[in-house]
Amino acid sequence: MPVPGQEVKVDDQLRLAWLQQLQLEYENICFQYRLTLNPPVFELSDSATILGSWNTKHRLLSISSHLIKGCSWSITLQVLKHEMAHQICVDCFSQNDGRHGAVFQKACRMVGLSGSFCRAAADCSGLPAQEAADVLPRTGQGRKILARVEKLLALAASDNEHEAALAMQRAGDLLVRHNLTILKQGRCDYEHRSLNTGSRRMPGHIREICSLLQDFFPVRVICASTYEPMRDVEVRTIELFGRPENVAVAEHCYFFLTEKMHSLWRDNKQRFAGGGLRARNSYFHGLLIGFRQKLTQSANRSEERTGYRERQDSLARLIVLGDKGLEDFVGSSFPRLRKGRRRKIILQGDAYNQAVATGRSLVLHRVVTGKACRGGLLGPG
């Protein structure tokens, strides 16, 4: 099938960088999935119809430059894994399963590949395989719950602080009850969504948001990275895993917080001496501490109402820990995870203290414009 994307001229230096990146990705996949394979010869093809190919005789793994130019790098990685699965058939099982049969499907599972990329042809016009299931939850119940949460978050935009906080608490209660129900049902519908920070380094306040999301929403959050081929740079990403409705709300919270933090800083930075980087970081940290305190207070009320309370863990974390299928789903994409160390933050007292108070008054609500809502929680408008 034709590879989407308009024609863009690429010089030899950039093509060489792509080949080097493909080799690095190949080595990383082997490491992540504990594979021992002899590296092939990598080639960039100029085919507009063949996304990738594996030549057993010449041990040549070819990826289309049109694919790299026209699609996200995550899709390129799916095609790379597909061709690696063909190599596994030959190297590990001594079979050349070019018809994508049982042996090939087994090889796909060995590199965490699933969905349309396990077949001879794949739709590369949208999201990568693990993200390609609808942006909407796949069940009627999930869509109904998300619609109700969205209405409550719209009410949370009320000027009345008490009404706004109550609407946010009710949205949280609704999501908790829904997750406790589906946990008992043993449903196994999950989604993986990748958020590109656009930054080559992961800022401290983004890491704090990731921690907050994982503590208060029934999702797994992983800080990772992706390659941007046209710029030849690696940028940091936030990977969200969970039930589709949980991922949608967590994503909304992420964009709500990042946009709110920057807008509040723009409005207040002149109040702090210098208004420099330390003041900004202190302000961001304070906002997130204050908002965390607000969510903790709201979560405690929710746990008292549901009668579900255990140790010091949040209810969201307990839901995730009880969802064994989610752990397997995360493991298919990141089989080797390691924890990073927290960095010490040097604070500017005035900025931090004022921001904590402001953070306690923040109410998560549906944003009418901007990237945060993407036309609302239910997908593109």
C-alpha positions in Angstrom: 0.0 0.0 0.0 1.2 3.6 -0.6 2.9 5.2 2.3 1.1 8.4 3.4 3.0 11.7 3.6 4.1 14.4 1.2 7.4 14.3 -0.6 10.2 15.8 1.4 13.8 15.9 0.2 16.3 14.2 2.6 20.1 14.6 2.3 22.6 11.8 2.7 23.6 12.9 6.2 20.1 12.5 7.5 19.6 9.1 5.8 22.8 8.0 7.5 21.4 9.2 10.8 18.2 7.2 10.2 20.2 4.0 9.5 22.2 4.5 12.7 19.0 5.1 14.7 17.4 1.9 13.2 20.5 -0.1 14.4 20.1 1.4 17.9 16.4 0.6 18.0 17.2 -3.0 16.8 19.7 -3.4 19.6 17.3 -2.0 22.2 14.5 -4.3 21.1 16.8 -7.3 21.4 17.8 -6.1 24.9 14.2 -5.3 26.1 12.8 -8.7 24.9 16.0 -10.7 25.8 16.6 -11.8 22.2 19.9 -13.0 20.9 20.0 -12.2 17.2 22.8 -11.6 14.7 22.4 -8.0 13.5 21.4 -7.8 9.9 22.5 -5.3 7.3 20.2 -2.3 7.3 19.0 -0.5 4.2 16.8 2.4 3.5 14.6 1.8 0.4 12.9 4.4 -1.7 9.8 2.2 -2.2 6.5 4.0 -1.8 4.6 0.7 -1.5 6.7 -1.7 0.5 7.1 -0.4 4.1 9.7 -2.9 5.0 11.2 -6.2 4.0 13.5 -9.0 5.2 15.8 -10.8 2.8 17.0 -14.1 4.3 19.6 -14.9 1.7 21.5 -11.6 2.1 20.3 -11.0 5.7 19.1 -7.6 4.6 16.5 -5.6 6.6 15.0 -2.8 4.6 12.8 0.1 5.8 11.1 2.6 3.5 12.4 6.1 3.7 8.9 7.2 2.6 7.5 5.5 5.8 10.0 7.4 8.0 9.2 10.7 6.3 5.4 10.2 6.3 4.6 8.5 9.6 5.5 8.8 13.3 8.6 7.0 14.5 6.4 4.7 16.6 4.9 3.3 13.4 8.3 2.9 12.0 9.2 0.8 15.0 6.2 -1.4 14.5 7.4 -2.1 10.9 10.9 -2.8 12.2 9.5 -5.3 14.7 7.5 -7.0 11.9 10.7 -7.5 9.9 12.5 -8.7 13.0 9.8 -11.3 13.5 10.6 -12.6 10.0 14.3 -12.8 11.1 13.3 -14.7 14.3 11.4 -17.2 12.2 14.6 -18.0 10.3 17.2 -17.7 13.1 15.3 -19.2 16.0 12.8 -21.6 14.4 14.6 -22.4 11.1 11.4 -21.5 9.2 10.8 -18.9 6.6 7.2 -18.1 7.5 6.5 -15.6 4.7 2.8 -16.2 4.9 2.5 -14.8 8.4 1.3 -18.1 9.9 1.5 -19.5 13.4 5.3 -19.4 13.6 5.4 -15.8 12.5 2.6 -14.9 15.1 4.7 -16.5 17.8 7.7 -14.4 16.6 5.6 -11.3 16.8 4.7 -12.0 20.4 8.4 -12.3 21.2 8.9 -8.6 20.2 5.7 -7.4 21.7 4.0 -6.9 18.4 0.2 -7.2 18.0 -2.7 -6.0 15.9 -2.6 -5.1 12.2 1.3 -5.1 12.1 1.2 -8.8 12.5 -0.3 -9.1 9.1 1.1 -8.7 5.6 -0.4 -5.2 5.3 -1.0 -2.5 7.9 -2.8 0.8 8.0 -0.1 3.4 8.8 -2.3 6.4 8.4 -3.2 6.6 12.1 -1.8 5.6 15.5 0.6 2.7 16.0 -0.7 -0.8 16.6 -1.0 -0.6 20.4 -2.7 2.8 20.1 -4.8 2.1 17.0 -7.9 0.8 18.8 -10.4 3.7 18.8 -9.7 6.9 20.7 -13.0 6.2 22.3 -13.5 3.4 24.9 -14.5 0.2 23.1 -17.5 -0.6 25.3 -20.8 1.2 25.5 -20.4 1.3 29.3 -17.0 3.0 29.0 -18.3 5.6 26.6 -21.3 6.3 28.9 -19.1 6.8 32.0 -16.7 9.1 30.1 -19.6 11.2 28.9 -20.8 11.6 32.5 -17.3 12.5 33.7 -17.0 15.1 31.0 -20.3 16.7 32.0 -19.2 16.8 35.6 -15.9 18.4 34.6 -17.8 21.0 32.6 -19.7 21.8 35.8 -16.4 22.1 37.6 -15.7 25.3 35.6 -18.3 27.0 37.9 -17.2 30.3 39.5 -18.6 29.0 42.8 -15.5 27.3 44.4 -17.7 24.9 46.5 -19.8 23.8 43.5 -16.6 23.4 41.4 -14.9 21.2 44.0 -18.0 19.1 44.5 -18.3 18.5 40.8 -14.7 17.3 40.6 -15.2 15.0 43.6 -18.3 13.5 42.0 -16.3 12.9 38.7 -13.7 11.1 40.8 -16.3 9.1 42.6 -17.9 8.0 39.4 -14.6 6.9 37.9 -13.7 5.0 41.1 -17.0 3.1 41.2 -16.7 2.3 37.5 -13.2 0.9 37.9 -14.1 -1.2 40.9 -17.0 -2.7 38.9 -14.8 -3.6 35.8 -12.1 -5.0 38.0 -14.6 -7.5 39.4 -15.8 -8.2 35.8 -12.2 -9.1 34.8 -12.4 -7.0 31.5 -9.2 -6.8 29.6 -9.6 -3.8 27.3 -6.6 -1.5 27.6 -5.1 1.4 25.7 -1.6 2.8 25.3 -1.3 6.5 24.5 2.0 8.4 24.0 2.2 12.1 24.8 5.2 13.9 23.2 6.7 16.6 25.5 8.6 18.1 22.6 11.6 18.5 24.9 14.9 16.7 24.8 15.0 16.7 28.6 12.2 15.7 31.0 11.6 18.8 33.1 11.1 18.3 36.8 7.5 19.6 36.9 6.6 17.1 34.1 7.9 14.2 36.2 5.9 15.5 39.2 2.8 15.5 37.0 3.5 11.9 36.0 3.8 10.9 39.6 0.5 12.7 40.4 -1.3 11.0 37.5 -0.2 7.6 38.6 -1.1 8.2 42.2 -4.6 9.6 41.6 -5.8 8.0 38.3 -6.0 4.2 37.6 -3.2 4.3 35.0 0.4 3.3 34.7 2.7 6.2 33.6 6.1 5.7 32.1 8.6 8.3 31.2 10.2 7.3 27.9 11.5 8.9 24.6 11.0 8.8 20.9 13.0 9.7 17.9 12.0 12.6 15.6 13.6 11.6 12.2 13.2 14.9 10.4 15.1 16.7 13.2 17.4 13.8 14.0 16.8 14.3 17.8 15.4 12.2 20.6 12.6 13.8 22.6 11.0 12.7 25.9 7.5 11.2 26.0 4.9 10.2 28.6 3.4 6.8 28.1 -0.1 6.3 29.5 -1.4 2.7 30.0 -4.9 1.8 31.3 -8.5 1.4 30.5 -9.5 3.7 27.7 -11.7 5.9 29.8 -9.0 6.2 32.5 -6.3 7.1 29.9 -8.6 9.8 28.4 -9.2 11.4 31.8 -5.5 11.2 32.8 -4.5 12.7 29.5 -6.9 15.5 30.0 -5.5 16.2 33.5 -2.0 16.3 32.1 -2.8 19.0 29.5 -5.0 20.9 31.9 -2.1 21.1 34.4 0.7 21.9 32.0 -1.3 24.7 30.4 -2.7 26.0 33.7 0.8 26.1 35.3 2.3 28.2 32.4 -0.7 30.6 32.3 -0.6 31.1 36.1 3.2 31.7 36.0 2.8 34.3 33.2 0.2 36.1 35.3 2.3 36.0 38.5 6.0 36.0 37.7 6.4 39.7 38.1 5.6 39.3 41.8 8.8 37.4 42.6 12.2 38.9 42.7 14.0 38.2 39.4 11.2 35.9 38.1 14.0 33.6 37.0 14.2 29.9 36.5 14.4 29.1 40.3 11.4 31.1 41.0 9.5 29.5 38.1 10.5 26.0 39.2 9.5 26.8 42.8 6.2 28.1 41.6 5.5 25.0 39.5 6.5 22.7 42.4 4.3 24.6 44.8 1.3 24.4 42.4 1.6 20.7 42.1 2.1 20.2 45.8 -1.1 22.2 46.5 -3.1 20.4 43.8 -1.9 17.0 45.2 -3.1 18.0 48.6 -6.5 18.9 47.1 -6.7 15.6 45.3 -5.7 13.7 48.5 -8.4 15.4 50.4 -10.9 14.6 47.7 -9.7 11.0 47.4 -10.0 10.5 51.2 -13.7 11.5 51.0 -14.2 9.2 48.1 -12.7 6.2 50.0 -14.9 7.0 53.0 -18.0 7.0 50.7 -17.1 3.8 49.0 -16.0 2.1 52.2 -12.7 1.0 50.5 -9.7 2.0 52.4 -6.4 0.2 52.9 -3.0 1.2 54.2 -1.6 4.4 52.9 -2.0 3.5 49.2 -4.4 5.6 47.1 -7.5 3.8 45.7 -6.3 4.5 42.2 -3.0 2.7 42.9 -4.8 -0.3 44.5 -7.0 -0.6 41.4 -3.9 -0.7 39.2 -2.2 -3.2 41.5 -5.3 -5.4 41.3 -5.4 -5.3 37.5 -3.0 -8.1 36.5 -4.0 -7.8 32.9 -2.8 -4.2 32.8 0.6 -5.3 34.1 0.9 -7.8 31.2 -0.2 -5.1 28.8 2.5 -2.7 30.0 5.1 -5.5 29.9 4.4 -6.2 26.2 5.7 -2.7 25.4 8.3 -2.2 28.3 9.4 -5.6 29.5 12.4 -4.1 31.3 11.4 -1.1 33.5 13.6 0.6 36.0 12.9 3.4 38.5 14.6 6.8 38.2 15.9 8.8 41.1 14.2 12.0 42.2 16.3 15.2 41.9 16.6 17.6 44.8 14.7 20.9 44.2 16.1 24.2 45.5 13.1 26.4 46.2 12.4 30.1 46.3 10.2 30.4 49.4 7.8 33.1 48.3 7.0 31.6 44.9 6.6 28.1 46.4 4.4 29.2 49.3 2.0 31.2 47.2 1.8 28.5 44.6 0.9 25.9 47.2 -2.1 28.0 48.2 -3.1 28.5 44.6 -2.7 24.8 43.8 -5.1 23.9 46.6 -7.7 26.0 44.9 -7.2 24.5 41.4 -10.2 22.5 40.1 -9.8 20.1 37.3 -12.4 20.9 34.7 -13.1 20.6 31.0 -11.1 23.1 29.0 -13.2 24.7 26.3 -10.2 25.5 24.0 -6.7 24.3 23.4 -5.0 21.0 23.2 -6.0 19.9 26.6 -9.5 18.8 25.7 -9.1 18.0 22.0 -12.8 18.9 21.6 -13.6 17.3 25.0 -12.7 14.0 26.6 -14.5 12.0 24.0 -12.1 12.6 21.2 -11.6 14.9 18.3 -14.5 17.3 17.4 
